[in-house]
Each structure stands twice: as structure tokens, then as C-alpha cells.
Amino acid sequence: MYRTGRQRYEKGGAAIYYPTEIEIEIGGGVLNQNKNRPAKKTGRTVESGKSAAVAVKAVLRKALMCDVKSLYGLFLEYSKAGEMLPRSMSDIYEHLRDFYIAEIENKDAAGSNEIIGACALTIVWENLAEVRSLAVKRPYTRKRIGTELIKKCVEEAKFFKITNIFALTYKPQFFEKSGFKIIDKSELPHKIWSDCINCVKFPDCDETAVMLKLQTP
Ligand SMILES: CC(C)(COP(=O)(O)OP(=O)(O)OC[C@H]1O[C@@H](n2cnc3c(N)ncnc32)[C@H](O)[C@@H]1OP(=O)(O)O)[C@@H](O)C(=O)NCCC(=O)NCCS
């Protein structure tokens, strides 16, 4: 049954806009997950192999205006290394509402937290959204932050009743871990290829297409 806007939010739809908190070890993996609490360091020391790791709270939330420069810097670093496509500052501003970020409480001179990961979900066509610009800052990789960012995008797709999520990626193995399947690029609608004309790699796309099909909501 279709729910009214208010019912939909009361039933938890607005959760896509709530921050999610996870605990990571600097030097370790995810320990547990708690929803809807502010970020703070736990002050806990965790024995991980030979070195002691510190447990830190990371918060996943929708991106805000104040995050744009950090996002630009994160993508620039990986795009220079050829690991992802670059995104201009104006492109990030235009698509800011698409982004989720992960941050930890590690204040810079301006008092901002450190952004350690980002991922965007962009609606591109009927019942089709694309995961774009997934990146986790180097010292924080392999702590399931990428996986948790993908989960946020999946929740958002469900909220919008979108059942097909795809990505064009250099890391298909990562996406497969989150349930995506490798597909032939020709399975994607022509609309995608019109967007590709603006890509720096066009027409020599060397990315792999992956798709996640969700149950009908
Ligand atoms: C790819 C990326 C987003 C992964 O983020 P992450 O937070 O490190 O990933 P997770 O810890 O959630 O990984 C979950 C699983 O995915 C797989 N995986 C993670 N990174 C991978 C990689 N670089 N290559 C292949 N598989 C990978 C692993 O099986 C991992 O589980 P494990 O650590 O228990 O083996 C991150 O390495 C990154 O930002 N890379 C540079 C930019 C990039 O390549 N973006 C991808 C879009 S093109």
C-alpha cells in the first residue's frame, strides 16, 4: 500500500537523513554499530596484533556545504593516481545532495571534523540510480567504511523506490562484496552513454559495470 509522505517518514523513511555511527579501530576493523548518536572518540585502546589500536567513532551522514572542499581534495588525490574519475568543485556543489560522507572527530585549524570517506547516489533514469565517487581516505581503508557508505546509498534508493543501482568501477571485487553483480555495459540504458560523453576517458572506458537489483519495495 502506498503511504502518505508523513506516514512514510514516521515509518522510518527519514532514517536516510539520520547520521549512522560506527566504531572503527585505527589499525583495526569495525567493532560495532550504533545509530543516531553524535561522533566522539571512545578513548578505548584495542590490542590488534603487535600494536595497540585506538577505537574511534565514525559518523556517516548526508554531506553539507561545509564538506565540499574536503570532498574535492579526497577525489583529487585518487583521480591523480588514476583510481577514480575527477570531479570539479562546481560538479560537487551541483550534486551535493547526492553525497553521503564518513567523518571522525579530528578537528583541523578551522574546527572541522576529518572527512574520511564519501559516496554519491545519483538518480539517472527510470528506476535506475548510479553509485558515483566512492572513496575512502587511505589510512582508513579496509575498515568497512566503503561498505557502510554503500549501505546508506542502498537505503536511499529504497526510500525513492528505486530497485536498480549500478556503478562503473575499477574495483568490481569491492562491489561484489556488497552484493553487486558484474554486467555487460550494453545492459545499461543509452542515457548513461550520453552522460559518458563528458567523461575524460570517453570513448575508451576501462571501467567495469556492476549492478545491484533490490526487491520491489
Ligand atoms: C575501493 C574503496 C572505496 C574500498 O573502501 P573500504 O572502506 O576500504 O572497503 P571495505 O573495508 O568496506 O571493504 C569490504 C570488502 O571489499 C573488498 N575490497 C575492499 N577494497 C578493495 C580493493 N581495493 N580491491 C578489491 N577488493 C576490495 C574486500 O573484500 C573487503 O573485505 P576485507 O577487507 O575483509 O577483505 C577504497 O579502497 C577506495 O577509496 N579506493 C580508491 C578509490 C576507488 O577505487 N573507488 C572505487 C570506485 S571506482
The ligand as an ORCA input file, in Angstrom:
! r2SCAN-3c Opt
* xyz 0 1
  C      37.515      0.828     -3.006
  C      37.328      1.517     -1.661
  C      36.180      2.505     -1.734
  C      37.003      0.436     -0.610
  O      36.654      1.055      0.615
  P      36.974      0.328      2.013
  O      36.320      1.092      3.096
  O      38.420      0.116      2.119
  O      36.266     -1.076      1.769
  P      35.728     -2.102      2.863
  O      36.620     -2.119      4.044
  O      34.293     -1.807      3.115
  O      35.877     -3.474      2.053
  C      34.949     -4.524      2.086
  C      35.473     -5.658      1.237
  O      35.588     -5.255     -0.142
  C      36.782     -5.805     -0.715
  N      37.697     -4.700     -1.100
  C      37.933     -3.545     -0.418
  N      38.817     -2.787     -1.087
  C      39.143     -3.466     -2.188
  C      40.041     -3.208     -3.255
  N      40.765     -2.083     -3.319
  N      40.140     -4.127     -4.239
  C      39.423     -5.274     -4.193
  N      38.565     -5.588     -3.196
  C      38.435     -4.697     -2.204
  C      37.424     -6.676      0.340
  O      36.971     -7.987      0.170
  C      36.878     -6.096      1.631
  O      36.793     -7.024      2.663
  P      38.116     -7.428      3.518
  O      38.794     -6.162      3.916
  O      37.524     -8.172      4.672
  O      38.928     -8.273      2.593
  C      38.640      2.252     -1.212
  O      39.715      1.349     -1.255
  C      38.978      3.466     -2.075
  O      38.529      4.556     -1.786
  N      39.775      3.245     -3.143
  C      40.183      4.331     -4.030
  C      39.034      4.900     -4.851
  C      38.278      3.806     -5.569
  O      38.851      2.877     -6.119
  N      36.926      3.906     -5.569
  C      36.050      2.881     -6.123
  C      35.151      3.424     -7.132
  S      35.879      3.441     -8.772
*
